[in-house]
Amino acid sequence: MNKEHIGFIGLGAMGRPMAKNLLKAGYPLTVYDLNPEPINELVACGAKAASSSAEAARDAGVIITMLPACDEVKAAVLGAGGVLEGANEGALLIDMSSIAPHTSKLVASEAAKVGVKFLDAPVSGGVTAAENGTLTIIVGGDRALLDEHIDLMQAMGKNIYHVGDVGMGETVKMINQVLAGINMLAIAEAFVLGTKLGADPETIYKVIRVSAGNSFLIDARVPDYLLKGDFTRPGFALDLMLKDLGLAIESAKINKIPLFLTGQAYQYFSMASSWGLGKKDMSSVTELLEEIVGVKVRTGSE
Ligand code: NAD
């Protein structure tokens, strides 16, 4: 059976490997990004290049967007030269970016006006899971639409959950980011504390990963980032975490829900961003604490 033609927009740290996995699974792909470099890389792998989001959407049964935040999604979908200008009636738009649930609902209702269907499907697992095709994909919208396109989702992810109506995928993703942001900060504080007190950071890592303090991010961030002091390798930009915590705080504010720890984490990441760490991986918040305390969490630093 011929696989559905896909338009893929947003070829950054996540979109690039996700698009490659779709190509590997045999989906014909037309790609677009503001940056020409990843377009060329995908073309070398067999994709077609588009010169706008509208063009990427033109012949596609499914259009996927993987963009930084609400403004970029609105620009690429609703703006001039955007997806809704090019998409055919009956096409499906799957937005996999992490954005505000109310923006997903807005985009879905604008899409519906021109006969385009919509799912919000943000992801978790980071660049490694994007490369390995093992992302967790958290889907909001019509369940039947997800079932119809499950093969395509499985080319990018392993754990695919339908969690409710449009916007609910983003809501559950936001909850994950509250936990991940606070946990990243806890890891940074704990490792800086331990190292300053004279413990060997590599030993702390070995002990914690089989103790109650363990978490997904201990393995995902300690060996390759903290212990190597390498915060520039591709990961999850600190400014994207700041954006996600901001989304949670915005929702909490509207609903009068206190979020003490999320608020503190937001301030920490905000300070780290002002200090120049915004484009580095979120684990670079450790660098700020290292500077304040005067210690480096590195292999062999005891
Ligand atoms: P990124 O900044 O690396 O990539 C975004 C890409 O979008 C860039 O290549 C940029 O040029 C492109 N872009 C921006 N505006 C555009 C527009 N109007 N039209 C076309 N292209 C445009 O971001 P990323 O790390 O790939 O993250 C993408 C989304 O996934 C974000 O919402 C992020 O929060 C989420 N996310 C990221 C990770 C991660 O580990 N990096 C994990 C889970 C979820």
Residues whose N, C-alpha, C, O or C-beta is under 5 A from the ligand:
A	BS01	NAD	G10 L11 G12 A13 M14 G15 Y32 D33 L34 N35 M66 L67 P68 A69 E72 A75 A76 M96 S97 S98 V123 S124 G126 V127 G235 F236 A237 L240
